[in-house]
Amino acid sequence: MNRFLMVLIPVGFSVFSLVREARATPVHDYIFTITGVVTAEDGTPTKDAEITLEVNGPVYKGVELIKTVKSTTDDTGGFVFTYISHKRCVKYSITVSKEGFESQTVSGTSPPTSHHTIHLKRTNDFR
């Protein structure tokens, strides 16, 4: 009987340690949000400017990993990108372009929520 217990006890501890290690570690989800307004130098809202978001980290739209996303500004020059991330402070860059204006790139980290006010300069192209 003692020999049986001497074999059973180490086996029991081994199984217990495997089960203990198999527990999932908690994952925190964070809301990755970037908002902004694009205007001309005089403050006029810039409608239909192309916004390109490039992300350097784990950011998801549902289960789809996001690296680059394009959108356009609305009637007020506004834009919003909202996704989910498992990390805080994911680096990103936004490039804004519109015909007749110089492109502009800004960068930051999110979360927390980032807001940008971008003033585009008109090009000096008089064709």
N, C-alpha and C positions, 0 to 999 in steps of 0.2 A: 504494500500500500504506500509506503514512504517513497519508494522508487517511482510509482505512478504520479504522486503529487510533485515530486521533484522535476518530472518531465512536463507535467501539465501547467505548473505555475509559469515557467518561462514562455511556453507557447501562448498562454493566456495574455501575458504582458505584451508579447509581440503583436498579437491580433488587436489588442486595445490600442497600441500606439499607431497601427496602420489606420484604424477607424478614426482615431483622433486627428491624424494628419489629413484625412480625406475631407474634412469639413471645408466648405467654401469660405473664402475670405470675403468680407463685405466690400462692395464696390459702390462708391458714391457717384451719383450723376449730378452734373452741373449744367446749368443752362448757359449756352454759348450764344450771346446776343451782341450784335453790332448794329447800331442805328446811325443815321446821319442825314444831313441836308446838303445838297449841292446847289450852289448859286453862282451867278456870274459875279465879276468884281463889284458891280454896282448893287448887288444884293437881290437881283431878279432870280427867282427859282429857275433851275435848269431842268426842264422836263425831258425825259427819254435819254438821259445820259447813261452810258453803259458802265456798270459797276462790276469789276472782276475781283472776287474774293479768293485769295490763295491762303490755305491753312497749312501750318507746319506743326501738326499734332493730331491726336485722336479726336475727331469731331464727326458726329454721325447725324444723318437724316434718317430716322428710324434705325434700321440696321445697316444702311449704306454708308460706307466711309467716304467722307467729303475731303477732297484735296483742292479743287478749283470749281467755283460756281460763278455764273454770270447772271446779272439781273439788270433792270433799268429803273431809273428814278420815276416817281409818280408826278402828278400835276404840280405838287408843291416842292418838287426837288428832293423828296424824301426817299429813303430806302431802309430796309430792315432785313437782317439775316438772323434767323433763330434756329439753333441746332442743339444737340446734346453732346457733352464731353464727359469723360471719366477723370479729367484732369483740370486743375485750375491754371489760369495764366497761359493758355495756349497761344503761341505767336501766330500772327496773321498779317497780311498786307492787302490793301484795297487799292486798285487802280481805277481811276475815273477817266473816261474819255468821251468826247462829243465833238462832232464835226464843227470846225470854226473856233475850237478852244484847244489850249495846250493840255495834254494829259497830265494827271497828277497822281502820285502814289503816296499813301499814308500807311503807317503800320502801328501795331499795338498788341495787346494781349487781352484775352477774355476767357473765362469770367474773371472779374466781375464785368457787367455790361459796359460796353464802350460806346461813346457817341462822338461823331466827327462832324464838324462844319467845314465844308470844303468850298473854297472860292476859286473858280476856274478863270484863267486869264485868256482873253481872246487872242487868237493868232494874228500876226501882222501880214497875213497872206491876202493880197489884194488882186487876185487874178481876174 
